[in-house]
Amino acid sequence: MKISQKIRDEHGDGSTAVSSEFDADAEAGMQAMSEEFKAQGNRVYLPLAD
């Protein structure tokens, strides 16, 4: 407990996340992969290609 508190004191608790340009790029990439997943039929397991 004391170690955890020391880490939070030194590095913050993570609740002060700041949005960045990287976040926007990551969100766009996830959206593109989501569209690709939908185009393939929303299936996790696809048939094997010969």
Residue frames as qw, qx, qy, qz and C-alpha x, y, z in Angstrom:
[[0.000, 0.885, 0.466, 0.000, 0.00, 0.00, 0.00],
 [0.296, -0.809, 0.101, 0.498, 2.76, 2.40, 0.89],
 [0.410, -0.150, 0.604, 0.667, 4.61, 1.59, -2.34],
 [0.231, 0.604, 0.676, 0.352, 1.45, 2.14, -4.40],
 [0.106, -0.938, -0.270, 0.189, 0.85, 5.49, -2.73],
 [0.387, -0.602, 0.321, 0.621, 4.44, 6.56, -3.38],
 [0.365, 0.155, 0.683, 0.613, 4.09, 5.71, -7.08],
 [0.087, 0.801, 0.564, 0.182, 0.82, 7.67, -7.31],
 [0.261, -0.876, -0.065, 0.400, 2.45, 10.64, -5.56],
 [0.386, -0.444, 0.475, 0.654, 5.40, 10.62, -7.96],
 [0.141, 0.017, 0.744, 0.653, 3.62, 9.81, -11.24],
 [0.480, 0.031, -0.066, -0.874, -0.01, 10.70, -10.73],
 [0.545, 0.072, 0.763, -0.339, -2.99, 8.40, -10.57],
 [0.220, 0.121, 0.825, 0.507, -3.73, 8.35, -14.30],
 [0.174, 0.714, 0.653, -0.183, -6.95, 10.33, -14.05],
 [0.053, 0.817, -0.047, -0.572, -5.44, 13.41, -15.68],
 [0.620, 0.169, 0.604, 0.471, -5.09, 11.94, -19.17],
 [0.138, 0.659, -0.120, -0.729, -4.48, 14.58, -21.81],
 [0.769, 0.527, 0.362, -0.009, -5.79, 14.07, -25.32],
 [0.260, -0.573, 0.479, 0.612, -3.15, 14.29, -28.00],
 [0.514, 0.512, -0.417, -0.548, -2.75, 14.04, -31.74],
 [0.100, 0.216, -0.970, -0.046, -1.72, 10.40, -31.23],
 [0.361, 0.259, 0.764, -0.469, -5.13, 9.70, -29.70],
 [0.564, 0.566, 0.029, -0.601, -6.85, 11.06, -32.82],
 [0.373, 0.479, -0.729, -0.315, -4.62, 8.94, -35.07],
 [0.081, -0.061, 0.976, -0.194, -5.29, 5.85, -32.97],
 [0.481, 0.393, 0.534, -0.573, -9.03, 6.50, -33.05],
 [0.553, 0.571, -0.281, -0.538, -8.95, 6.87, -36.85],
 [0.228, 0.358, -0.896, -0.128, -7.00, 3.61, -37.16],
 [0.250, 0.116, 0.891, -0.362, -9.46, 1.76, -34.95],
 [0.559, 0.500, 0.233, -0.619, -12.35, 3.12, -37.01],
 [0.463, 0.523, -0.580, -0.420, -10.69, 1.91, -40.23],
 [0.080, 0.170, -0.980, 0.062, -10.17, -1.58, -38.78],
 [0.409, 0.279, 0.669, -0.554, -13.78, -1.60, -37.59],
 [0.596, 0.538, -0.102, -0.587, -14.97, -0.85, -41.12],
 [0.344, 0.413, -0.816, -0.213, -12.74, -3.63, -42.49],
 [0.161, 0.005, 0.933, -0.323, -14.18, -6.05, -39.92],
 [0.542, 0.425, 0.393, -0.610, -17.72, -5.10, -40.95],
 [0.523, 0.547, -0.426, -0.496, -16.85, -5.58, -44.62],
 [0.243, 0.275, -0.929, -0.041, -15.70, -9.14, -43.86],
 [0.604, -0.319, -0.626, -0.377, -19.03, -10.00, -42.27],
 [0.447, -0.615, 0.324, -0.563, -18.41, -9.26, -38.57],
 [0.976, -0.144, -0.158, -0.039, -17.02, -12.76, -38.07],
 [0.408, -0.765, 0.496, 0.042, -14.05, -13.52, -35.85],
 [0.577, -0.186, 0.760, 0.235, -13.32, -16.89, -37.47],
 [0.534, 0.596, -0.254, -0.543, -13.00, -16.75, -41.25],
 [0.971, 0.165, 0.172, 0.008, -12.75, -19.77, -43.54],
 [0.543, -0.467, 0.484, 0.504, -9.23, -20.79, -44.50],
 [0.502, 0.723, -0.241, -0.409, -8.07, -19.71, -47.95],
 [0.951, 0.098, 0.249, 0.158, -6.76, -22.42, -50.28]]
